[in-house]
Amino acid sequence: MQKLLENTQVSQSVIVLSLHYIFRLKERNDFTLGKPGSEFRVAVCAVMLANKFVDDNTYTNKTWSDVSAIPLDELNKMEREFLLGVGFRLFVDKPTYDSWLNLLRGLVLAEEREHMHWRSRRHANLILRAGVPPPRAPAAAAARAQHLPTPYARLCICTGVLLHVCRALPVAPFDRRPGVRDY
């Protein structure tokens, strides 16, 4: 998924909308179970539809097929089934969009805090093992500031959030076929 987002360079709005579309899909089809691996296919379809809804100049389904390694005929079928699954409701009003954006920002910040906490614990353990005295407070703060997530790292975190949400929301029509490799 990370590679797909890097290659397509979709906007933040597209990612936020795609997550909301997945929520809508699950909300309307909560009884449907999927197989492991189907989350990638759901995410691709949601991002593709959000990109088509938001942007004037979008990629063709053929391009999405090439980037995702999902055969074009399957991708076309997935698009139709996804639209049926959300009742063709792709519009999201501003209050809903803003609440989803705030929710995702909170998730990303929580992930960043957890990452920073993990790094500081790991760093402290390495120092204790090496027998080096702990750094003074200003130096420690400067060292932590060097490890703030870069925009690329934030993309990785968003990708992780997207896949985590999709794993919780598998849907049968997008199940992976045997021999199809998800990237």
C-alpha positions in Angstrom: 0.0 0.0 0.0 2.8 2.3 0.8 4.3 1.9 -2.7 0.9 2.6 -4.2 0.5 5.8 -2.3 4.1 6.9 -3.2 3.6 6.1 -6.9 0.2 7.8 -7.2 1.0 10.7 -4.9 -2.7 11.1 -4.0 -3.6 14.0 -1.8 -4.4 13.9 1.9 -8.0 14.6 1.0 -8.1 11.4 -1.1 -6.7 9.3 1.8 -9.2 10.8 4.3 -12.1 10.2 1.9 -10.9 6.6 1.1 -11.0 5.7 4.8 -14.5 7.2 5.1 -15.6 5.1 2.1 -14.2 2.0 3.7 -16.2 2.9 6.9 -19.3 3.3 4.8 -18.8 0.0 3.1 -18.4 -1.8 6.4 -21.3 0.1 8.0 -23.6 -1.1 5.2 -22.1 -4.6 4.9 -21.0 -5.5 8.5 -22.2 -9.1 8.1 -19.8 -9.8 5.2 -16.5 -11.6 6.0 -13.4 -11.5 3.9 -10.2 -13.5 3.6 -6.7 -12.4 4.7 -5.2 -10.2 2.0 -8.5 -8.7 0.9 -7.8 -5.5 2.8 -5.3 -4.4 0.1 -7.9 -4.7 -2.6 -10.5 -2.8 -0.6 -8.0 0.0 0.1 -7.0 0.2 -3.6 -10.6 0.5 -4.7 -11.4 3.1 -2.0 -8.3 5.3 -2.9 -9.1 5.0 -6.6 -12.7 6.1 -6.1 -11.7 8.9 -3.8 -9.2 10.1 -6.3 -11.8 10.0 -9.1 -14.3 12.0 -6.9 -11.8 14.7 -5.7 -9.5 15.3 -8.7 -10.4 16.5 -12.1 -7.4 14.8 -13.8 -7.3 11.2 -12.4 -5.6 8.0 -13.3 -7.4 5.6 -15.6 -8.4 2.2 -14.2 -5.6 0.7 -16.4 -3.1 2.8 -14.5 -4.5 1.8 -11.2 -4.3 -1.8 -12.4 -0.7 -1.4 -13.3 0.2 0.3 -10.1 -1.7 -2.2 -7.8 -0.9 -5.3 -9.8 -4.7 -6.2 -9.8 -5.9 -7.3 -13.2 -8.0 -4.7 -15.0 -11.1 -6.8 -15.3 -11.0 -7.5 -11.5 -10.4 -3.9 -10.7 -13.4 -2.8 -12.8 -15.6 -5.4 -11.0 -14.3 -4.3 -7.6 -15.2 -0.7 -8.5 -18.8 -1.6 -9.4 -19.2 -3.7 -6.3 -17.7 -1.1 -4.0 -20.0 1.6 -5.5 -23.0 -0.8 -4.9 -21.7 -1.5 -1.4 -21.7 2.2 -0.4 -25.0 2.9 -2.3 -23.1 5.1 -4.8 -22.7 7.7 -1.9 -19.3 9.3 -2.5 -20.1 12.8 -1.3 -18.9 13.6 2.2 -20.0 16.8 3.9 -17.5 19.2 5.4 -18.3 18.4 9.1 -17.9 14.7 8.5 -14.7 15.2 6.5 -13.3 17.5 9.3 -14.1 15.0 12.0 -12.4 12.2 10.0 -9.4 14.4 9.4 -9.1 15.1 13.2 -9.5 11.5 14.0 -6.7 10.5 11.6 -4.4 13.3 12.9 -5.0 12.0 16.4 -4.1 8.4 15.3 -1.0 9.7 13.5 0.1 11.7 16.6 -0.5 8.8 18.9 1.6 6.6 16.6 4.4 9.2 16.6 4.3 9.5 20.4 4.5 5.7 20.7 7.4 5.6 18.2 9.2 8.3 20.1 8.6 6.5 23.4 9.9 3.3 21.9 13.0 5.0 20.6 13.8 6.7 23.9 13.4 3.4 25.8 15.6 1.6 23.3 18.2 4.4 23.4 18.2 4.3 27.3 18.7 0.5 27.2 21.6 0.8 24.8 23.2 3.4 27.0 22.8 1.3 30.1 24.3 -1.7 28.4 27.3 0.3 27.2 27.9 1.8 30.6 27.7 5.4 29.3 26.3 8.0 31.6 22.9 9.3 30.5 23.0 12.6 28.5 22.0 15.9 30.1 18.5 17.1 29.6 19.1 19.7 26.8 21.2 17.3 24.9 18.6 14.6 25.2 15.9 16.9 24.0 18.0 17.8 21.0 18.6 14.1 20.2 14.9 13.4 20.4 14.2 16.4 18.1 16.5 14.8 15.5 14.2 11.7 15.4 10.9 13.5 14.7 9.1 11.7 11.8 9.9 13.0 8.4 7.1 13.6 5.8 8.0 10.2 4.4 7.7 8.6 7.9 4.3 10.2 8.3 3.3 8.7 5.0 4.4 5.3 6.3 2.3 5.9 9.5 -0.8 6.9 7.4 -0.2 3.8 5.3 -0.1 1.7 8.5 -3.3 3.4 9.7 -5.0 2.7 6.3 -4.0 -0.9 6.3 -5.0 -1.4 10.0 -8.5 0.0 9.2 -8.8 -2.1 6.1 -7.7 -5.3 8.0 -10.5 -4.7 10.4 -13.0 -4.3 7.5 -12.5 -7.1 5.0 -15.2 -7.5 2.5 -15.9 -10.7 0.5 -16.1 -9.3 -3.1 -12.5 -8.1 -2.8 -11.1 -11.4 -1.6 -7.7 -12.2 -3.0 -7.7 -14.9 -5.7 -5.2 -17.8 -5.3 -2.0 -16.9 -7.0 -2.6 -13.1 -7.0 0.2 -11.3 -5.1 -0.7 -8.2 -3.1 2.1 -5.7 -2.8 
